[in-house]
Amino acid sequence: MAPRRSAEDRREEIVEIAFRHFAEGGYHGTSTEAIAREGGISQPYLFRLFRTKRELFLACVQRCYAGVWEVFEEAAAGLPQEERLMAMGHAYEQRLLPDRYALRFQMQSYAVASDPQFKEAVRDGYGKLVRHVAELAGVTLDETWDFFAYGMLLNLVAAFDLREIVGQDEWATAWAEREE
């Protein structure tokens, strides 16, 4: 018989599962029943771990920002100040954009950010990330605008799978030529 797992271990496992479900279906299109089923737990137990679906989604928002934060810290570590911002950008492209769930969850969190029950958490997480990038790179907040604007463009390029239509569509081709 396998040893019982702690509630904290179960919480982490359920956040991982929920992250994928919310990434695909968004907040409103995701069933907590499906999350519980995949996690091998009952729905009542899921609600003992997370009192509400909202609380579970917010745990996923925290996981999302923590993942970006970690990648940026690793990318900037030990580099001269003038190389850090570029290294963080490359790490985002190479490590985060290929993760379809991370990208989709990020987009889903922005989509619900206009809802008062999520606005503060999403805005606060993004703001902390912006301030942390400025601190890691040794730049002012003003100097992070282009970095984050380009990151949002890359999110869209990845979400649209723009590379698939390069050579078939002029705007995709124009973007690809600019990148070369």
CORVEN-V71553 format. One record per pair of residues at least 24 apart in sequence whose ideal C-beta (glycine too) atoms are under 8 Angstrom apart, sorted by sequence separation. I is the first residue (numbers start at 1). J is the second residue. D is the distance in whole Angstrom. If there is no record, write none. Layout:
[[I J D] [I J D]]
//
This chain:
[[32 56 7] [68 92 7] [71 95 5] [14 39 5] [71 96 6] [13 39 6] [27 53 8] [14 41 7] [68 96 6] [10 39 8] [67 96 7] [27 57 5] [10 41 7] [14 46 6] [14 49 6] [22 57 6] [67 102 6] [14 50 7] [11 49 5] [18 56 5] [22 60 6] [64 102 7] [10 49 6] [11 50 7] [18 57 7] [7 48 8] [15 56 7] [18 59 8] [19 60 5] [64 105 5] [7 49 6] [14 56 7] [18 60 6] [64 106 6] [15 59 5] [19 63 6] [15 60 6] [19 64 7] [60 105 6] [64 109 6] [88 133 6] [16 63 8] [11 59 7] [15 63 6] [61 109 5] [85 133 7] [88 136 7] [107 155 7] [60 109 8] [88 137 7] [106 155 7] [84 136 6] [85 137 4] [103 155 6] [107 159 6] [84 137 4] [84 138 7] [85 139 7] [57 112 8] [103 158 5] [104 159 7] [81 137 7] [103 159 6] [61 118 7] [72 129 8] [81 138 4] [97 154 6] [85 143 8] [89 147 6] [97 155 7] [62 121 8] [85 144 8] [88 147 8] [92 151 6] [58 118 7] [61 121 5] [65 125 4] [69 129 6] [72 132 7] [76 136 4] [98 158 8] [57 118 7] [61 122 6] [64 125 7] [65 126 7] [68 129 6] [72 133 6] [76 137 7] [89 150 7] [93 154 6] [97 158 5] [85 147 6] [89 151 7] [92 154 7] [54 117 6] [58 121 5] [62 125 7] [65 128 7] [69 132 6] [73 136 7] [54 118 8] [61 125 6] [65 129 6] [72 136 6] [23 100 8] [24 101 8] [23 101 4] [23 102 8] [23 103 8] [24 104 7] [20 101 5] [23 104 4] [27 108 7] [19 101 6] [23 105 4] [26 108 5] [22 105 6] [23 108 6] [26 111 6] [27 112 5] [19 105 6] [22 108 6] [26 112 7] [27 115 8] [27 118 8]]
//
